[in-house]
Amino acid sequence: MKNGNYEFQIFHDGNHQSWRFEEKSTRNNFYDKVKNHFLKEEFLNKNDALTGNVNIVQISTYDNVGHAQVVPNRWYDGSSYKEILTFVEKEYKNI
């Protein structure tokens, strides 16, 4: 894992994974890349994602400076978890 105060996070099925970035702008661009790549799997309505027995993947960011979440959470169909994780790991290596 790289050093840095800016994190990209994935939550799924009670698990949490994060990737660190030294620059906030690099992390934000990474977040946008993941978000845009998986637009078709995203729940557009927060209530749809959080209601019932829906298996979800959540992505978000976190700043360890000031301890703040800086972008809205995004929710995706849980069946996309492995695909999202693989994409994130591959793209993170290229930074």
C-alpha positions as CSV (number, residue, x, y, z in Angstrom):
1,M,0.0,0.0,0.0
2,K,1.2,3.5,-0.8
3,N,1.5,6.2,1.8
4,G,-0.8,9.1,2.0
5,N,-3.6,10.8,3.9
6,Y,-6.2,10.3,1.2
7,E,-8.1,7.0,0.8
8,F,-10.4,5.4,-1.7
9,Q,-12.6,2.8,0.1
10,I,-14.7,-0.2,-0.8
11,F,-17.2,-1.8,1.6
12,H,-18.9,-5.1,0.9
13,D,-20.5,-7.8,3.0
14,G,-19.0,-6.4,6.3
15,N,-15.5,-6.1,4.8
16,H,-13.6,-2.8,4.2
17,Q,-10.6,-2.3,1.9
18,S,-8.8,1.0,1.3
19,W,-6.1,2.3,-1.0
20,R,-4.0,5.4,0.0
21,F,-3.0,8.3,-2.1
22,E,-0.5,11.1,-1.4
23,E,-2.4,13.7,-3.4
24,K,-6.0,14.4,-2.9
25,S,-6.5,15.2,-6.6
26,T,-5.1,11.9,-7.6
27,R,-7.4,10.1,-5.3
28,N,-10.4,12.1,-6.5
29,N,-9.5,11.3,-10.1
30,F,-9.2,7.6,-9.2
31,Y,-12.7,7.7,-7.5
32,D,-14.2,9.3,-10.6
33,K,-12.6,6.7,-12.9
34,V,-14.0,3.8,-10.8
35,K,-17.4,5.5,-10.5
36,N,-17.7,6.2,-14.2
37,H,-16.5,2.7,-15.2
38,F,-19.3,1.1,-13.3
39,L,-22.2,3.5,-14.0
40,K,-24.4,0.6,-15.2
41,E,-24.1,-1.2,-11.9
42,E,-24.8,1.8,-9.7
43,F,-28.0,2.2,-7.7
44,L,-29.3,5.6,-8.6
45,N,-31.7,5.7,-5.8
46,K,-30.2,5.4,-2.3
47,N,-33.3,3.8,-0.9
48,D,-33.2,1.0,-3.5
49,A,-29.6,0.3,-2.4
50,L,-30.3,0.3,1.3
51,T,-33.7,-1.4,1.5
52,G,-34.4,-5.1,1.8
53,N,-31.9,-7.9,1.4
54,V,-30.0,-6.3,-1.4
55,N,-26.3,-7.2,-1.6
56,I,-24.4,-4.0,-2.2
57,V,-20.9,-2.6,-2.8
58,Q,-20.2,0.9,-1.5
59,I,-17.4,3.1,-2.7
60,S,-16.3,6.3,-0.9
61,T,-13.3,8.4,0.0
62,Y,-11.9,9.5,3.2
63,D,-9.4,12.2,4.2
64,N,-7.2,11.3,7.2
65,V,-6.5,15.1,7.4
66,G,-9.4,16.4,9.3
67,H,-11.0,12.9,9.3
68,A,-13.7,13.6,6.8
69,Q,-15.6,11.8,4.1
70,V,-15.5,14.2,1.1
71,V,-17.7,12.6,-1.6
72,P,-21.1,11.0,-1.5
73,N,-21.2,7.2,-1.1
74,R,-22.0,5.3,-4.3
75,W,-23.8,2.0,-4.2
76,Y,-23.5,-0.9,-6.7
77,D,-25.0,-4.3,-7.1
78,G,-23.1,-6.7,-4.9
79,S,-22.7,-9.1,-7.8
80,S,-20.2,-6.6,-9.2
81,Y,-17.9,-6.8,-6.2
82,K,-15.2,-9.0,-7.7
83,E,-15.2,-7.0,-10.9
84,I,-14.9,-3.7,-9.1
85,L,-12.2,-5.0,-6.8
86,T,-10.2,-6.3,-9.8
87,F,-10.5,-3.1,-11.6
88,V,-9.5,-1.0,-8.6
89,E,-6.4,-3.2,-7.9
90,K,-5.3,-3.1,-11.6
91,E,-5.8,0.7,-11.9
92,Y,-4.1,1.4,-8.6
93,K,-1.0,-0.4,-9.7
94,N,-0.8,2.0,-12.7
95,I,-0.6,5.1,-10.5
